[in-house]
Amino acid sequence: MLLKTHFSIGLLVFAILITKSISIPFLGTLAVPTVAATIFYLFGLMVPDIDSPHSKISRHSPFAHHITSIFSKHRGIVHSFTTGILAMFVMAVILSKLNWNLMLAGWFFIGYAVHLLTDALTPHGVRPFWPFSHHTFRGPITTGSFSEKVISVIAYSAGMILFVQSYTNLI
Ligand SMILES: [Zn+2]
């Protein structure tokens, strides 16, 4: 999926989540996101495409791309919950050393999971349970297609409406 589609669907999920309180074991409760939480969420949303040579994050950081391309094929290792959970774990350890809120790692993982679920809509699909299962979850939406644009616009519009509503309720 294109980066803007990840952002549109990401916005919709974010708008739904900011009114909920969800508990994640060991990390705490997902509260109304702070600026830091939003940054961690966006980072999680973008980072799986670091393994794509054409992604924005790889283009802007060839070094980061070089590192991941050593051990991953496009959408291979990085597009799995396994890697997302490991990254969340490492992040939580660093956050606890810094005495920061551990839920930041939770927000990162939610962003990561939303990215994987969105890519599961494409024919290329994802292997979320690598290396335990090589089953690929895929869908009919080709990247860059008209249907992707429709989904993106609907998710963005719904996200904006919900976001404005939730924001108005919060103040
Ligand atoms: Zn992706």
Boltz pocket constraint, residues with backbone or C-beta under 6 A from the ligand:
constraints:
  - pocket:
      binder: B
      contacts: [[A, 1], [A, 48], [A, 49], [A, 79], [A, 115], [A, 119]]
      max_distance: 6.0
